[in-house]
Amino acid sequence: MKTIAIISFVFAIATIPGCGTRNLYDGLRFHQEMDCQKLQGADRDECLRKSGMGYDEYQRQLKER
């Protein structure tokens, strides 16, 4: 049920005029970071570290490939 809500939310954001891949990327990253906040201590820190990079850095790495 939670997964369906997330997918619906991401789809809704992506289909709003003026919104594109950056908003989609940021929305998914935000959700992952929120899940990390449910953890404690070192587990939370590690989860946040793995939660991904900012969109600009992500795009830069794509272009370098």
Secondary structure in CASP SS format (residue, H / E / C, confidence):
PFRMAT SS
TARGET T0000
AUTHOR 0000-0000-0000
METHOD secondary structure of the structure
MODEL  1
M C 1.00
K H 1.00
T H 1.00
I H 1.00
A H 1.00
I H 1.00
I H 1.00
S H 1.00
F H 1.00
V H 1.00
F H 1.00
A H 1.00
I H 1.00
A H 1.00
T H 1.00
I C 1.00
P C 1.00
G C 1.00
C C 1.00
G C 1.00
T H 1.00
R H 1.00
N H 1.00
L H 1.00
Y H 1.00
D H 1.00
G H 1.00
L H 1.00
R H 1.00
F H 1.00
H H 1.00
Q H 1.00
E H 1.00
M H 1.00
D H 1.00
C H 1.00
Q C 1.00
K C 1.00
L C 1.00
Q C 1.00
G H 1.00
A H 1.00
D H 1.00
R H 1.00
D H 1.00
E H 1.00
C H 1.00
L H 1.00
R H 1.00
K H 1.00
S C 1.00
G C 1.00
M C 1.00
G C 1.00
Y H 1.00
D H 1.00
E H 1.00
Y H 1.00
Q H 1.00
R H 1.00
Q H 1.00
L H 1.00
K H 1.00
E H 1.00
R C 1.00
END
